Amino acid sequence: MMLRSVSLIICFLIIGFKAHSDGYESMLKLDSFETLSKKACNENKVMVVMVGLEGCPYCAKLKKQVLIPELKNGELNNKWLLRELLIDNEATHIGFDGKSINSLAFAQSIKATVTPTLLFLSPNGVEIGKRIIGTGGALDFYDFYLKRSINEALDKQICTNNLTEK
């Protein structure tokens, strides 16, 4: 009886942890700029990359209060491809040119080392929307600035044939 009770408690804990997880963490992780840029071009969407740190409380707050709710409500899903680029680990990614690039080196190359920073990128990696740096303390108006930058970027988005043909 005791073993059964312990097993039930463990089962509820596991279910609780999975229910608490929003399921978007792994989807948000950036693996390849090259793949993401092709997808953005094919779907006519803007790449939105959040530069963050693993333990950054502002990054976590931004994801929890703005970005993940936006993904869940789906209003922007036909306009953006959201990914997170963590710069505090030694992760490497496939760059826009197909070559390996370190996440911190990429962030430094475009002067995006304050976290969180949202970048609005064209399929060739050029910023086409006004970046959003930090959270400004309160997130009340963040959604407005997010949507404005996405729409601005969509107006400037140009896909070249070599991205869509690959």
Phi, psi and omega in degrees: 000318180297317180297320179295318179296317179296319179298319179295319179296315179298318179299314179295324178296316180297315178297319178299317179295320179292323178292326180290326178291133184276353177082357183259352184302310183289330179292330183283342184289133180274128177253311187219118174296322183299311180295317180297321181293322176296317179296317179299318180292312181297327183258002183052054179236160178266138173279120176248116183245121175268116175278123184215177175239148182305314184260016184286114181293330179289324177296314180298318180296317179298315179297313185292319187266339184234300191292310181292319173301324177295320177297318183291321182283343171077359184300324183261358189298340176269005182240337188224158169236106185267131175219158178247133178246106179276128185254004181260006175242175183266027183295144173243153182226165173277123182282179179297334180269003180087356179264156180290139178219140177285140184299318179293320179298320177297311181300319178294323182295334178248016177055052179233064183252357173276134182243143351281149171230130175261127179250142179242105193247145173281169179299344176257010173092007179273138176290126182237001176226157181292120180296152177246118184255127179071191179243352180067021180083291180261148181255014185302321184254005184300319181300321178299311181293323177300309182295322179297315180293323178296313180295321176299316180294319179299323179294334182261352186295128175229126176255137177262156182301326184292339176281323184277339182279334185290000000 
